[in-house]
Amino acid sequence: MKNGIVVAGALILDRHYAAVTYPEEGRLVEIHDMHEDTGGSGNLIIDLAKLDKNLTVRVSALLGRGSSGNTVMKELGRYANIETKGIVRYGHTPVTIVMDADDTHQRTFFYYPGAGDYYNENYIDWSVLQGDIFQIDYLLLMKSLDAADPEYGTHAARILAEAQRRGMKTSIDMVSKKGTGVRESVRAALKYTDFCTINELEAQEVSGLPLTEHGILIEKNMRPVLEKLAACGVSSWIIIHAASCSFGLECRTGACFKVPNIPLPDGYIKGKTGAGDAYSAGVLYAAYREMSIINAMKLGTACASCSLSEVNGTDGMRSYTEACALYDKYKGIIEYEKI
């Protein structure tokens, strides 16, 4: 019997504002649409729930007691397979103001961390969080998780180690952040990680090796970066996803693969909010189903492509069967390469 997937992280209320363009500083632009959605870890949680209605997704987070937290709980409650017993109501709900520009499809974020900054192992009830995989979502976004721990390096690493001790596989992703302590914080968590899914900017920050130059991927550096991250302790997979393709290392065999993104038709992309979360959901679900790393990368690509079809972070996600059908419809001639 499978026990499902546990997602621990920052549940955020996203307030979306759509405008023709993003204004220069000090200038005015008219907003033509605005709405609220569950964001942050909520994107991954809902994406997983939509991928497979029979998959139990257990949530561990701090969520505010007010109306914003109630909105998030109501949204999660729409899915019978999302288990919320691990959510603790405390303080104020994290909020992100998301500015979507029509002309570039780029998003700008203004983030209020609220209760998310206080989440740590003291708020975890392991008795209601039994799963096959334990995912910490958004390393570097929650101050208490990233704080130093004398034994494990960080509190996030301590939680991952405890999840492994309880027989669960572990998984992480992170936010794109620079600054003092980023590399050390993430590397501490990688020591207790089975599956790591991050983007190229995050990978170069953690590894210390460049992966982009003038916006172009430095593909020759991908394998060295993947191997450097594996040396931090990741046991199974490391996957780096970018706008044009993704790269993955099977840590147990040393095999390394490149999977191109599928070419989508003109006008298909309506928004990029949550596309990275959707990719992570695909990879995490593939790991849960014990698929190969190549199929995990394909499913991640399919899920991200589904997400791009709608403005918000989760409306575009489809079932596993539908996501695979979309991939087959638009895939190119070359589905993967060994590098």
C-alpha positions in Angstrom: 0.0 0.0 0.0 1.2 3.5 -0.9 1.0 6.2 1.8 1.1 9.2 -0.5 3.2 12.3 -0.6 3.8 14.9 2.2 4.4 18.5 1.2 5.9 20.8 3.8 6.4 24.5 3.1 4.8 27.9 2.8 1.2 28.1 1.9 0.7 31.5 0.3 -2.3 33.5 -0.9 -1.4 34.9 -4.3 -3.1 38.2 -5.4 -2.7 38.5 -9.1 -2.9 41.8 -11.0 -2.7 41.7 -14.9 -1.5 44.7 -16.8 -0.5 45.4 -20.4 3.1 46.0 -19.3 5.1 46.4 -16.2 5.6 50.2 -15.6 8.9 52.0 -15.2 9.6 53.2 -11.6 7.3 56.1 -10.8 5.0 55.5 -13.7 1.3 54.3 -13.8 -0.2 51.4 -15.7 -3.8 50.3 -15.7 -4.7 46.9 -14.2 -7.3 45.1 -16.3 -7.8 42.0 -14.2 -7.3 40.9 -10.6 -8.0 37.7 -8.7 -6.8 35.6 -5.7 -5.4 32.0 -5.8 -3.6 29.6 -3.5 0.1 29.9 -4.2 3.5 28.9 -2.8 3.4 25.2 -1.7 -0.3 25.3 -2.6 0.6 25.1 -6.3 2.5 21.9 -5.9 -0.1 20.4 -3.5 -3.0 21.1 -5.9 -1.0 20.0 -9.0 -0.3 16.7 -7.3 -4.0 16.3 -6.3 -5.1 17.0 -9.9 -2.5 14.7 -11.4 -4.0 11.7 -9.6 -7.3 11.9 -7.6 -6.3 8.6 -5.8 -3.0 10.1 -4.6 -3.1 11.2 -0.9 -1.3 14.6 -0.5 -0.6 15.4 3.1 0.2 19.0 4.0 2.4 20.5 6.7 2.4 24.3 7.0 1.6 27.3 9.1 -1.4 29.3 7.9 -2.9 32.5 9.3 -6.1 32.5 11.3 -7.8 35.3 9.3 -9.7 35.5 6.0 -6.7 34.9 3.8 -6.0 31.6 5.6 -9.6 30.7 5.3 -9.5 31.3 1.5 -6.5 29.0 1.2 -8.2 26.3 3.3 -11.4 26.5 1.2 -9.4 26.1 -2.0 -7.5 23.0 -0.6 -10.9 21.7 0.6 -12.1 21.4 -3.0 -9.9 18.3 -3.4 -10.9 15.1 -1.5 -7.4 13.7 -1.7 -5.7 16.7 0.1 -5.2 15.9 3.8 -4.9 19.1 5.9 -4.5 17.8 9.4 -0.9 18.8 9.4 -1.7 22.5 8.9 -1.4 24.7 12.0 -3.3 28.0 12.1 -1.0 30.7 13.5 -0.3 34.4 12.9 -0.8 35.9 9.5 -1.0 34.1 6.1 1.9 34.7 3.7 0.8 36.8 0.8 2.4 37.4 -2.6 1.4 40.2 -4.9 1.9 38.9 -8.5 2.2 41.4 -11.3 1.6 39.7 -14.8 2.7 41.7 -17.8 0.7 40.9 -21.0 3.5 41.9 -23.4 6.3 39.7 -21.9 4.4 37.1 -19.9 6.9 37.8 -17.1 5.8 38.0 -13.5 7.1 40.3 -10.7 6.6 39.3 -7.1 6.1 41.3 -3.8 6.2 38.8 -0.9 5.0 39.1 2.7 6.3 36.0 4.6 3.9 36.1 7.6 3.7 32.8 9.5 5.8 31.1 6.9 9.0 32.5 8.5 8.1 30.7 11.8 7.6 27.2 10.3 10.0 24.6 11.7 10.0 21.1 13.2 8.1 22.2 16.3 5.0 22.5 14.1 5.3 19.1 12.6 3.0 16.3 13.8 4.6 13.2 12.4 1.7 11.0 13.4 -0.5 12.6 10.7 2.2 13.0 8.1 3.0 9.4 7.0 4.0 9.2 3.4 6.3 7.6 0.9 8.0 10.9 0.0 8.5 13.9 2.1 8.9 17.2 0.1 10.2 20.4 1.6 9.0 23.1 -0.8 10.8 26.4 -1.3 14.1 26.2 0.6 15.4 29.8 1.3 11.9 31.2 1.7 11.2 30.4 5.3 13.7 31.9 7.9 13.2 29.3 10.6 13.8 26.4 8.2 17.0 27.9 6.9 18.3 28.9 10.3 21.5 27.2 11.5 21.2 23.9 13.4 24.3 22.8 15.4 23.9 19.1 14.4 22.4 19.0 10.9 23.5 22.4 9.5 20.0 23.8 9.1 16.5 23.1 10.6 15.4 22.0 7.1 18.2 19.4 7.0 17.1 18.2 10.5 13.5 17.7 9.2 14.7 15.8 6.1 16.9 13.5 8.2 14.0 12.7 10.5 11.7 12.0 7.5 14.4 9.5 6.2 14.6 8.0 9.6 10.9 7.4 9.5 11.3 5.5 6.2 10.3 8.2 3.8 12.2 9.3 0.7 12.9 13.0 0.7 12.7 15.7 -2.0 13.5 19.4 -2.1 13.2 22.4 -4.4 14.1 26.0 -3.7 13.5 29.7 -4.6 15.9 31.6 -6.8 17.9 33.6 -4.3 21.4 35.0 -4.0 23.3 36.1 -1.0 25.4 35.1 1.9 24.6 31.6 3.3 22.6 30.4 0.3 25.1 27.8 -0.8 25.7 26.5 2.7 22.0 26.3 3.6 21.0 24.3 0.5 24.0 22.0 0.7 23.1 21.1 4.3 19.7 20.0 3.1 21.1 18.1 0.1 22.9 15.7 2.5 19.5 14.3 3.4 17.8 14.5 0.0 16.9 11.7 -2.4 15.3 13.9 -5.1 16.3 17.4 -6.0 14.5 19.5 -8.6 15.7 23.1 -9.2 16.2 25.6 -12.1 19.5 26.6 -13.8 19.8 29.9 -11.8 19.4 28.0 -8.5 21.8 25.3 -9.6 24.6 27.7 -10.5 24.1 29.5 -7.2 24.4 26.4 -5.1 27.2 24.8 -7.2 29.3 27.9 -7.7 29.7 27.1 -11.4 28.1 29.3 -14.1 25.3 27.8 -16.2 24.2 30.9 -18.0 25.9 33.6 -20.0 23.9 36.6 -21.4 20.8 34.5 -20.9 22.2 31.4 -22.8 22.6 28.0 -21.2 26.2 26.9 -20.8 25.4 23.2 -21.5 29.0 22.0 -21.2 28.8 22.9 -17.5 25.6 20.9 -16.8 27.2 17.6 -16.0 29.9 19.1 -13.7 27.2 21.0 -11.9 25.0 18.0 -11.5 27.9 15.9 -10.2 28.9 18.6 -7.8 25.4 18.7 -6.3 25.4 14.9 -6.1 28.6 15.0 -4.2 26.7 17.0 -1.5 24.8 13.8 -0.7 21.8 13.5 -3.0 21.1 9.8 -3.3 18.8 9.3 -6.3 18.1 12.2 -8.8 19.1 15.7 -9.5 17.1 17.5 -12.2 17.8 21.0 -13.5 15.0 22.6 -15.5 15.2 25.6 -17.8 13.0 27.4 -20.4 14.3 25.3 -23.3 15.2 21.9 -21.8 16.0 20.0 -18.6 19.0 18.0 -17.5 19.0 15.1 -15.0 21.6 13.0 -13.2 20.8 9.5 -12.0 23.0 9.5 -9.0 23.2 5.8 -8.5 24.5 5.0 -12.0 26.1 8.3 -13.1 23.9 8.5 -16.2 23.1 12.0 -17.4 20.3 13.0 -19.7 18.9 16.0 -21.6 15.2 16.3 -22.3 14.0 19.2 -24.5 10.9 21.1 -23.8 8.0 20.5 -26.2 7.3 23.1 -28.9 4.0 24.7 -28.0 1.8 26.4 -30.7 1.6 30.2 -31.0 -0.9 31.7 -28.5 -0.9 28.6 -26.2 1.0 30.3 -23.3 -1.3 32.4 -21.2 0.8 32.8 -18.1 4.0 31.4 -16.5 2.9 31.5 -12.8 3.4 28.1 -11.3 5.1 26.5 -14.3 8.1 25.6 -12.1 5.8 24.1 -9.4 4.1 22.1 -12.1 7.4 20.7 -13.4 8.3 19.7 -9.8 4.9 18.1 -9.4 5.5 15.9 -12.4 8.9 14.8 -11.2 7.7 14.2 -7.7 4.8 12.1 -8.9 7.1 10.1 -11.2 9.4 9.4 -8.2 6.4 8.3 -6.3 5.4 5.9 -9.1 9.0 4.7 -9.3 9.4 5.7 -12.9 12.8 6.3 -14.6 14.5 9.7 -14.4 13.9 10.1 -18.2 10.1 9.6 -17.8 10.2 11.9 -14.7 11.7 14.7 -16.8 9.2 14.1 -19.6 6.3 14.2 -17.1 7.7 17.3 -15.5 7.9 18.9 -19.0 4.3 17.8 -19.7 3.0 19.2 -16.4 4.8 22.6 -16.9 3.3 22.8 -20.4 -0.2 22.1 -19.0 0.4 24.9 -16.5 1.3 27.4 -19.2 -2.1 27.1 -20.7 -3.8 29.2 -18.0 -3.0 32.4 -16.2 -2.8 31.2 -12.6 -0.6 28.5 -11.0 -2.9 25.5 -11.0 -5.9 25.9 -13.4 -3.9 24.4 -16.3 -2.9 21.2 -14.6 -4.5 18.1 -15.9 -4.7 14.4 -14.9 -1.7 12.2 -15.5 -3.3 10.6 -18.6 -4.2 14.0 -20.0 -0.7 15.4 -19.3 0.9 12.5 -21.1 -1.5 13.0 -24.0 -0.5 16.6 -24.3 3.2 15.7 -24.3 2.6 13.1 -27.1 0.7 15.7 -29.1 3.4 18.3 -29.2 6.7 16.4 -28.6 9.5 16.8 -31.0 11.4 14.1 -32.9 14.2 13.9 -30.2 12.7 13.1 -26.8 15.9 12.8 -24.9 19.7 12.6 -25.3 22.3 10.9 -23.1 25.1 13.4 -22.3 
